[in-house]
Amino acid sequence: MIKVAVVGVNHIGKIHCNVYTRRPDTKLAAVCDLMPERAEAAGKLHGVPHYTDLRELLEREDVDVVVVATAGVEKGSHHYAPVMIAVEAGKDVFVEKPISNNIEEARAMVAAARERGIRLACNLNHRFTPAAYKAKELVTSGKLGSLLFLNMRLTIRNPQEDTEWLHMRALHPHSIDVMRYFAGDISRVQSFMTKAPGRTSWSTVSVNVEFKSGAVGHLTGSYDMSMRHPIEYCEVAGNAGRLVVDNVYESMTYYPHESDELTVVRNSLFGGMKGFDDTFEQRIGCFIDELKAGVKPEQITASGADALAAQEVIEAAIRSQELGGAPVIVRHEGDNR
């Protein structure tokens, strides 16, 4: 039984609490939130101790994992402090995305976890679907041949105008992670961004990417679209075949170059994923399974290092926009530039 403490019990934190309460192999041991009334409400709902101070929680409660579901500026500025407190206490950590909106803090979190031998995972949940699993299997087994290009699109409606870069830093850790999941590290980016009428933030973006492998790709992202229609599309192509993952989990289609027969994986009406929130179940399930199996910190799926790599790409894309669309080299761990 893995004992979990959830820090930050607003919308996303509530989803986490419900998942750990339902699972037979996890126990929600305590909750924590800076807002006393929110912490108390979650504690009463789940029948667990509630705190406003994570250090006090860790001193008093027996927990194995700290889930950081706080938010903040650009959805990530409140992650650093609780992650570092949990790492210092020797607890494994599961943090919401973005790992941080501050790249220096993101680097520090990953470095601290590595130095302490802590498992640090991030909720990069868009790749945790049966459609994505099958697509990854096809890529890994060579069914696409040598990868040549990848086209990614993630578009939703979000009227928030917190900062100029909210859209890039808050939403596209998902996009970049999916791209890296299929095609590996990204070496260079080139960005062009625009502001929808009446907006002050860069709410729609076009990002060209060059992968370390030599493959090329593209990301289209927007906070200005409708939620009534498909939000996500990923096309991966090589010299032997092509595949499309449609709308996160709805379907995956494989198009071999030398055959008219397609392979299609569709989400089942009965027994399949019922909605987007099911990606949380899939992603958390993977993390818990890896903890139970004793997976080494450096082998955790969708790790803090993966989350940092995505944020490095985002920061490079932002820099490219600031430079008028000039290509920018992406920093990788160990780089001094």
C-alpha positions as a Markdown table, in Angstrom:
| # | Residue | x | y | z |
|---|---|---|---|---|
| 1 | Met | 0.0 | 0.0 | 0.0 |
| 2 | Ile | 1.5 | 3.3 | -1.1 |
| 3 | Lys | 0.7 | 6.2 | 1.1 |
| 4 | Val | 0.2 | 9.5 | -0.7 |
| 5 | Ala | -0.1 | 13.2 | 0.5 |
| 6 | Val | -1.6 | 15.6 | -2.0 |
| 7 | Val | -0.5 | 19.3 | -1.8 |
| 8 | Gly | -2.9 | 21.7 | -3.5 |
| 9 | Val | -6.4 | 20.5 | -3.4 |
| 10 | Asn | -8.2 | 22.7 | -5.9 |
| 11 | His | -9.5 | 21.3 | -9.2 |
| 12 | Ile | -6.5 | 19.2 | -10.3 |
| 13 | Gly | -5.7 | 18.2 | -6.7 |
| 14 | Lys | -9.3 | 17.0 | -6.2 |
| 15 | Ile | -8.9 | 14.7 | -9.2 |
| 16 | His | -5.7 | 13.3 | -7.7 |
| 17 | Cys | -7.3 | 12.7 | -4.3 |
| 18 | Asn | -10.1 | 10.8 | -5.9 |
| 19 | Val | -7.8 | 8.6 | -7.9 |
| 20 | Tyr | -5.6 | 7.7 | -4.9 |
| 21 | Thr | -8.8 | 7.0 | -2.8 |
| 22 | Arg | -10.2 | 4.7 | -5.4 |
| 23 | Arg | -7.1 | 2.6 | -6.1 |
| 24 | Pro | -6.7 | -0.6 | -4.1 |
| 25 | Asp | -2.9 | -0.2 | -3.9 |
| 26 | Thr | -2.8 | 3.4 | -2.7 |
| 27 | Lys | -4.0 | 5.3 | 0.4 |
| 28 | Leu | -4.6 | 9.0 | 0.6 |
| 29 | Ala | -2.8 | 9.7 | 3.9 |
| 30 | Ala | -3.1 | 13.5 | 4.1 |
| 31 | Val | -3.8 | 16.7 | 2.2 |
| 32 | Cys | -2.2 | 20.1 | 2.3 |
| 33 | Asp | -3.2 | 23.5 | 1.0 |
| 34 | Leu | -2.2 | 27.1 | 1.9 |
| 35 | Met | -5.9 | 28.0 | 2.1 |
| 36 | Pro | -7.1 | 26.6 | 5.4 |
| 37 | Glu | -10.7 | 26.2 | 4.4 |
| 38 | Arg | -9.7 | 24.3 | 1.2 |
| 39 | Ala | -7.4 | 22.0 | 3.2 |
| 40 | Glu | -10.1 | 21.4 | 5.8 |
| 41 | Ala | -12.8 | 20.6 | 3.2 |
| 42 | Ala | -10.6 | 18.1 | 1.4 |
| 43 | Gly | -9.6 | 16.5 | 4.7 |
| 44 | Lys | -13.2 | 16.1 | 5.9 |
| 45 | Leu | -14.3 | 14.8 | 2.5 |
| 46 | His | -11.7 | 12.0 | 2.4 |
| 47 | Gly | -11.4 | 11.5 | 6.2 |
| 48 | Val | -7.7 | 12.3 | 6.3 |
| 49 | Pro | -5.6 | 14.8 | 8.3 |
| 50 | His | -5.3 | 18.2 | 6.7 |
| 51 | Tyr | -2.5 | 20.7 | 6.9 |
| 52 | Thr | -1.4 | 24.2 | 5.6 |
| 53 | Asp | 2.3 | 23.4 | 6.1 |
| 54 | Leu | 3.9 | 20.6 | 4.2 |
| 55 | Arg | 6.9 | 20.4 | 6.6 |
| 56 | Glu | 4.5 | 19.8 | 9.5 |
| 57 | Leu | 2.6 | 17.2 | 7.4 |
| 58 | Leu | 5.8 | 15.3 | 6.7 |
| 59 | Glu | 6.9 | 15.4 | 10.3 |
| 60 | Arg | 3.6 | 14.0 | 11.6 |
| 61 | Glu | 2.3 | 11.7 | 8.8 |
| 62 | Asp | 3.8 | 8.5 | 7.3 |
| 63 | Val | 3.8 | 9.0 | 3.6 |
| 64 | Asp | 5.7 | 7.5 | 0.7 |
| 65 | Val | 4.8 | 10.0 | -2.1 |
| 66 | Val | 4.1 | 13.7 | -2.2 |
| 67 | Val | 1.8 | 14.8 | -5.1 |
| 68 | Val | 2.3 | 18.5 | -5.9 |
| 69 | Ala | -0.9 | 19.8 | -7.6 |
| 70 | Thr | -0.5 | 23.5 | -6.8 |
| 71 | Ala | -0.7 | 26.1 | -9.6 |
| 72 | Gly | 0.4 | 29.7 | -9.5 |
| 73 | Val | 1.6 | 32.0 | -12.3 |
| 74 | Glu | 1.5 | 30.2 | -15.7 |
| 75 | Lys | 0.2 | 27.2 | -13.8 |
| 76 | Gly | 3.6 | 26.4 | -12.4 |
| 77 | Ser | 5.1 | 29.0 | -10.1 |
| 78 | His | 3.9 | 27.3 | -6.9 |
| 79 | His | 5.6 | 24.0 | -7.6 |
| 80 | Tyr | 9.2 | 24.7 | -6.6 |
| 81 | Ala | 8.8 | 25.1 | -2.8 |
| 82 | Pro | 6.8 | 21.9 | -2.1 |
| 83 | Val | 8.8 | 19.8 | -4.5 |
| 84 | Met | 12.0 | 20.8 | -2.8 |
| 85 | Ile | 10.6 | 20.2 | 0.7 |
| 86 | Ala | 9.5 | 16.8 | -0.3 |
| 87 | Val | 12.8 | 15.9 | -2.0 |
| 88 | Glu | 14.7 | 17.1 | 1.1 |
| 89 | Ala | 12.5 | 14.8 | 3.2 |
| 90 | Gly | 13.4 | 11.9 | 1.0 |
| 91 | Lys | 10.0 | 11.4 | -0.5 |
| 92 | Asp | 9.2 | 10.4 | -4.1 |
| 93 | Val | 7.4 | 13.2 | -5.9 |
| 94 | Phe | 4.7 | 13.5 | -8.6 |
| 95 | Val | 4.4 | 17.1 | -9.8 |
| 96 | Glu | 1.8 | 18.6 | -12.1 |
| 97 | Lys | 2.9 | 20.3 | -15.3 |
| 98 | Pro | 4.6 | 22.5 | -16.1 |
| 99 | Ile | 7.3 | 21.3 | -13.7 |
| 100 | Ser | 7.8 | 25.1 | -13.2 |
| 101 | Asn | 7.3 | 28.2 | -15.3 |
| 102 | Asn | 10.8 | 29.3 | -14.2 |
| 103 | Ile | 13.5 | 27.3 | -16.0 |
| 104 | Glu | 16.1 | 27.8 | -13.3 |
| 105 | Glu | 13.8 | 26.4 | -10.7 |
| 106 | Ala | 12.9 | 23.5 | -13.0 |
| 107 | Arg | 16.6 | 22.7 | -13.4 |
| 108 | Ala | 17.2 | 22.9 | -9.7 |
| 109 | Met | 14.3 | 20.5 | -8.9 |
| 110 | Val | 15.6 | 17.9 | -11.3 |
| 111 | Ala | 19.2 | 18.3 | -10.0 |
| 112 | Ala | 18.1 | 18.0 | -6.4 |
| 113 | Ala | 16.0 | 14.8 | -7.1 |
| 114 | Arg | 18.9 | 13.3 | -9.0 |
| 115 | Glu | 21.4 | 14.1 | -6.2 |
| 116 | Arg | 19.1 | 12.5 | -3.5 |
| 117 | Gly | 18.1 | 9.5 | -5.6 |
| 118 | Ile | 14.5 | 10.6 | -5.5 |
| 119 | Arg | 11.9 | 9.5 | -8.1 |
| 120 | Leu | 10.5 | 12.7 | -9.6 |
| 121 | Ala | 7.6 | 12.2 | -12.1 |
| 122 | Cys | 5.5 | 14.8 | -13.9 |
| 123 | Asn | 1.8 | 14.6 | -15.0 |
| 124 | Leu | 2.5 | 14.6 | -18.8 |
| 125 | Asn | -0.7 | 12.7 | -19.2 |
| 126 | His | -1.4 | 13.1 | -23.0 |
| 127 | Arg | 0.9 | 10.2 | -23.9 |
| 128 | Phe | -0.8 | 7.8 | -21.5 |
| 129 | Thr | -3.5 | 6.4 | -23.7 |
| 130 | Pro | -4.0 | 3.1 | -25.6 |
| 131 | Ala | -3.7 | 4.9 | -28.9 |
| 132 | Ala | -0.4 | 6.5 | -28.0 |
| 133 | Tyr | 0.9 | 3.2 | -26.6 |
| 134 | Lys | 0.2 | 1.4 | -29.9 |
| 135 | Ala | 1.7 | 4.3 | -31.9 |
| 136 | Lys | 4.9 | 4.1 | -29.8 |
| 137 | Glu | 5.0 | 0.4 | -30.3 |
| 138 | Leu | 4.9 | 0.9 | -34.1 |
| 139 | Val | 7.6 | 3.5 | -34.0 |
| 140 | Thr | 9.9 | 1.5 | -31.7 |
| 141 | Ser | 9.5 | -1.7 | -33.8 |
| 142 | Gly | 10.5 | 0.1 | -36.9 |
| 143 | Lys | 7.2 | 0.0 | -38.7 |
| 144 | Leu | 7.6 | 3.6 | -39.8 |
| 145 | Gly | 11.2 | 3.1 | -40.8 |
| 146 | Ser | 13.5 | 6.1 | -40.3 |
| 147 | Leu | 11.5 | 9.0 | -38.9 |
| 148 | Leu | 11.3 | 12.0 | -41.2 |
| 149 | Phe | 8.7 | 14.3 | -39.8 |
| 150 | Leu | 6.2 | 14.9 | -37.0 |
| 151 | Asn | 3.3 | 17.3 | -37.0 |
| 152 | Met | 1.6 | 18.2 | -33.7 |
| 153 | Arg | -1.5 | 20.3 | -33.0 |
| 154 | Leu | -2.9 | 21.2 | -29.6 |
| 155 | Thr | -5.6 | 23.8 | -29.5 |
| 156 | Ile | -8.1 | 24.7 | -26.8 |
| 157 | Arg | -10.0 | 27.7 | -25.6 |
| 158 | Asn | -8.5 | 29.5 | -22.6 |
| 159 | Pro | -9.3 | 33.3 | -22.2 |
| 160 | Gln | -6.8 | 33.7 | -19.4 |
| 161 | Glu | -4.3 | 36.6 | -19.9 |
| 162 | Asp | -2.1 | 36.1 | -16.9 |
| 163 | Thr | 1.2 | 36.7 | -18.7 |
| 164 | Glu | 2.4 | 37.2 | -22.3 |
| 165 | Trp | 3.8 | 33.6 | -22.3 |
| 166 | Leu | 1.0 | 31.7 | -20.4 |
| 167 | His | -0.1 | 29.7 | -23.5 |
| 168 | Met | 3.4 | 28.4 | -24.2 |
| 169 | Arg | 4.5 | 27.6 | -20.7 |
| 170 | Ala | 1.2 | 26.2 | -19.3 |
| 171 | Leu | -0.2 | 24.2 | -22.2 |
| 172 | His | 2.7 | 23.0 | -24.4 |
| 173 | Pro | 4.6 | 20.9 | -22.0 |
| 174 | His | 2.0 | 18.4 | -23.2 |
| 175 | Ser | 2.6 | 19.0 | -26.9 |
| 176 | Ile | 6.4 | 18.9 | -26.6 |
| 177 | Asp | 6.3 | 15.8 | -24.4 |
| 178 | Val | 4.3 | 13.9 | -27.0 |
| 179 | Met | 6.6 | 15.0 | -29.7 |
| 180 | Arg | 9.7 | 13.9 | -27.7 |
| 181 | Tyr | 7.9 | 10.6 | -26.8 |
| 182 | Phe | 7.7 | 9.6 | -30.5 |
| 183 | Ala | 10.8 | 11.3 | -32.0 |
| 184 | Gly | 13.3 | 12.0 | -29.3 |
| 185 | Asp | 15.2 | 15.1 | -28.3 |
| 186 | Ile | 14.7 | 18.4 | -30.1 |
| 187 | Ser | 17.8 | 20.3 | -31.0 |
| 188 | Arg | 16.6 | 23.6 | -32.6 |
| 189 | Val | 13.3 | 25.6 | -32.8 |
| 190 | Gln | 12.0 | 28.5 | -34.7 |
| 191 | Ser | 8.8 | 30.3 | -33.6 |
| 192 | Phe | 6.2 | 32.6 | -35.0 |
| 193 | Met | 3.4 | 33.8 | -32.7 |
| 194 | Thr | 0.3 | 35.9 | -32.9 |
| 195 | Lys | -2.3 | 37.5 | -30.6 |
| 196 | Ala | -6.0 | 36.9 | -31.3 |
| 197 | Pro | -8.1 | 40.1 | -31.5 |
| 198 | Gly | -8.4 | 41.7 | -28.1 |
| 199 | Arg | -5.7 | 39.6 | -26.5 |
| 200 | Thr | -2.4 | 40.8 | -24.9 |
| 201 | Ser | -0.7 | 37.3 | -24.8 |
| 202 | Trp | 0.8 | 35.3 | -27.6 |
| 203 | Ser | -2.3 | 33.0 | -27.8 |
| 204 | Thr | -1.6 | 31.2 | -31.1 |
| 205 | Val | 1.8 | 29.8 | -32.1 |
| 206 | Ser | 3.6 | 28.1 | -34.9 |
| 207 | Val | 6.9 | 26.4 | -33.9 |
| 208 | Asn | 9.2 | 24.6 | -36.4 |
| 209 | Val | 11.4 | 22.0 | -34.8 |
| 210 | Glu | 14.5 | 20.0 | -35.7 |
| 211 | Phe | 15.0 | 16.8 | -33.8 |
| 212 | Lys | 18.4 | 15.5 | -32.7 |
| 213 | Ser | 17.9 | 12.5 | -35.1 |
| 214 | Gly | 17.7 | 14.9 | -38.1 |
| 215 | Ala | 13.9 | 14.5 | -38.4 |
| 216 | Val | 11.9 | 17.7 | -38.7 |
| 217 | Gly | 8.6 | 18.7 | -37.3 |
| 218 | His | 6.0 | 21.3 | -36.5 |
| 219 | Leu | 3.8 | 22.4 | -33.6 |
| 220 | Thr | 0.6 | 24.4 | -34.0 |
| 221 | Gly | -0.9 | 25.6 | -30.7 |
| 222 | Ser | -3.7 | 27.9 | -29.7 |
| 223 | Tyr | -5.7 | 29.2 | -26.8 |
| 224 | Asp | -8.3 | 30.6 | -29.2 |
| 225 | Met | -10.2 | 27.5 | -30.5 |
| 226 | Ser | -13.4 | 25.8 | -29.5 |
| 227 | Met | -13.6 | 23.0 | -26.9 |
| 228 | Arg | -16.5 | 21.4 | -28.9 |
| 229 | His | -14.2 | 20.0 | -31.5 |
| 230 | Pro | -11.0 | 17.8 | -31.5 |
| 231 | Ile | -8.2 | 19.4 | -29.6 |
| 232 | Glu | -5.2 | 17.4 | -30.5 |
| 233 | Tyr | -3.6 | 15.7 | -33.5 |
| 234 | Cys | -0.2 | 14.0 | -33.9 |
| 235 | Glu | 1.2 | 12.7 | -37.2 |
| 236 | Val | 4.4 | 10.8 | -37.2 |
| 237 | Ala | 6.0 | 9.7 | -40.6 |
| 238 | Gly | 9.0 | 7.8 | -41.7 |
| 239 | Asn | 10.3 | 6.3 | -44.9 |
| 240 | Ala | 8.3 | 3.1 | -44.4 |
| 241 | Gly | 5.0 | 4.3 | -43.0 |
| 242 | Arg | 3.0 | 7.0 | -41.3 |
| 243 | Leu | 0.6 | 7.1 | -38.3 |
| 244 | Val | -1.9 | 9.5 | -36.9 |
| 245 | Val | -3.1 | 9.7 | -33.2 |
| 246 | Asp | -6.4 | 11.6 | -33.3 |
| 247 | Asn | -7.7 | 13.7 | -30.4 |
| 248 | Val | -5.5 | 12.3 | -27.6 |
| 249 | Tyr | -7.2 | 8.9 | -27.2 |
| 250 | Glu | -10.0 | 8.5 | -29.8 |
| 251 | Ser | -8.0 | 6.6 | -32.4 |
| 252 | Met | -4.7 | 5.7 | -33.9 |
| 253 | Thr | -4.3 | 4.8 | -37.6 |
| 254 | Tyr | -1.2 | 3.3 | -39.2 |
| 255 | Tyr | -0.6 | 3.8 | -42.9 |
| 256 | Pro | 2.1 | 1.4 | -44.3 |
| 257 | His | 3.8 | 2.7 | -47.4 |
| 258 | Glu | 3.6 | -0.5 | -49.4 |
| 259 | Ser | 0.1 | -1.7 | -48.5 |
| 260 | Asp | -3.5 | -0.6 | -48.8 |
| 261 | Glu | -4.4 | -2.3 | -45.5 |
| 262 | Leu | -4.5 | 0.0 | -42.5 |
| 263 | Thr | -4.1 | -0.7 | -38.8 |
| 264 | Val | -6.7 | 1.2 | -36.7 |
| 265 | Val | -7.0 | 1.3 | -32.9 |
| 266 | Arg | -10.2 | 2.9 | -31.7 |
| 267 | Asn | -11.4 | 3.8 | -28.3 |
| 268 | Ser | -14.1 | 1.4 | -27.3 |
| 269 | Leu | -17.6 | 2.7 | -26.5 |
| 270 | Phe | -17.8 | 0.2 | -23.7 |
| 271 | Gly | -14.7 | -0.4 | -21.5 |
| 272 | Gly | -12.6 | 2.3 | -23.2 |
| 273 | Met | -11.7 | 5.7 | -21.9 |
| 274 | Lys | -14.8 | 7.7 | -21.1 |
| 275 | Gly | -13.2 | 11.1 | -21.2 |
| 276 | Phe | -10.0 | 13.2 | -20.9 |
| 277 | Asp | -9.8 | 12.8 | -17.1 |
| 278 | Asp | -9.2 | 9.1 | -17.7 |
| 279 | Thr | -5.7 | 10.0 | -18.8 |
| 280 | Phe | -5.0 | 10.9 | -15.1 |
| 281 | Glu | -5.9 | 7.3 | -14.2 |
| 282 | Gln | -3.6 | 5.9 | -16.9 |
| 283 | Arg | -0.7 | 8.2 | -16.0 |
| 284 | Ile | -1.0 | 7.8 | -12.2 |
| 285 | Gly | -1.4 | 4.1 | -12.7 |
| 286 | Cys | 1.9 | 3.9 | -14.5 |
| 287 | Phe | 3.7 | 5.9 | -11.8 |
| 288 | Ile | 2.3 | 3.7 | -9.0 |
| 289 | Asp | 3.2 | 0.5 | -10.9 |
| 290 | Glu | 6.7 | 1.8 | -11.3 |
| 291 | Leu | 7.0 | 2.6 | -7.6 |
| 292 | Lys | 5.8 | -0.9 | -6.7 |
| 293 | Ala | 8.3 | -2.4 | -9.1 |
| 294 | Gly | 11.1 | -0.4 | -7.6 |
| 295 | Val | 12.0 | 1.3 | -10.9 |
| 296 | Lys | 15.1 | 3.4 | -10.6 |
| 297 | Pro | 14.7 | 7.2 | -10.5 |
| 298 | Glu | 16.4 | 7.6 | -13.9 |
| 299 | Gln | 14.0 | 5.1 | -15.5 |
| 300 | Ile | 10.8 | 6.7 | -14.4 |
| 301 | Thr | 8.4 | 7.3 | -17.3 |
| 302 | Ala | 7.5 | 10.9 | -18.0 |
| 303 | Ser | 10.1 | 11.9 | -15.4 |
| 304 | Gly | 11.1 | 15.3 | -14.0 |
| 305 | Ala | 14.0 | 15.2 | -16.5 |
| 306 | Asp | 11.4 | 14.7 | -19.4 |
| 307 | Ala | 9.4 | 17.6 | -18.0 |
| 308 | Leu | 12.5 | 19.8 | -17.8 |
| 309 | Ala | 13.4 | 18.9 | -21.4 |
| 310 | Ala | 10.0 | 20.0 | -22.6 |
| 311 | Gln | 10.4 | 23.3 | -20.7 |
| 312 | Glu | 13.8 | 23.9 | -22.3 |
| 313 | Val | 12.2 | 23.6 | -25.7 |
| 314 | Ile | 9.5 | 26.0 | -24.7 |
| 315 | Glu | 12.0 | 28.6 | -23.4 |
| 316 | Ala | 13.9 | 28.3 | -26.7 |
| 317 | Ala | 10.7 | 28.8 | -28.6 |
| 318 | Ile | 10.0 | 31.9 | -26.5 |
| 319 | Arg | 13.5 | 33.2 | -27.2 |
| 320 | Ser | 13.0 | 32.6 | -31.0 |
| 321 | Gln | 9.9 | 34.8 | -30.9 |
| 322 | Glu | 11.7 | 37.5 | -29.0 |
| 323 | Leu | 14.4 | 37.3 | -31.7 |
| 324 | Gly | 11.9 | 37.8 | -34.5 |
| 325 | Gly | 11.7 | 34.2 | -35.6 |
| 326 | Ala | 15.4 | 33.3 | -35.5 |
| 327 | Pro | 16.3 | 29.7 | -35.0 |
| 328 | Val | 17.4 | 28.9 | -31.4 |
| 329 | Ile | 19.4 | 26.0 | -30.1 |
| 330 | Val | 17.7 | 24.1 | -27.3 |
| 331 | Arg | 19.6 | 23.7 | -24.1 |
| 332 | His | 20.0 | 20.1 | -22.8 |
| 333 | Glu | 21.1 | 18.9 | -19.4 |
| 334 | Gly | 24.8 | 19.3 | -19.0 |
| 335 | Asp | 25.0 | 22.1 | -21.5 |
| 336 | Asn | 26.8 | 25.3 | -20.3 |
| 337 | Arg | 25.4 | 27.6 | -22.9 |
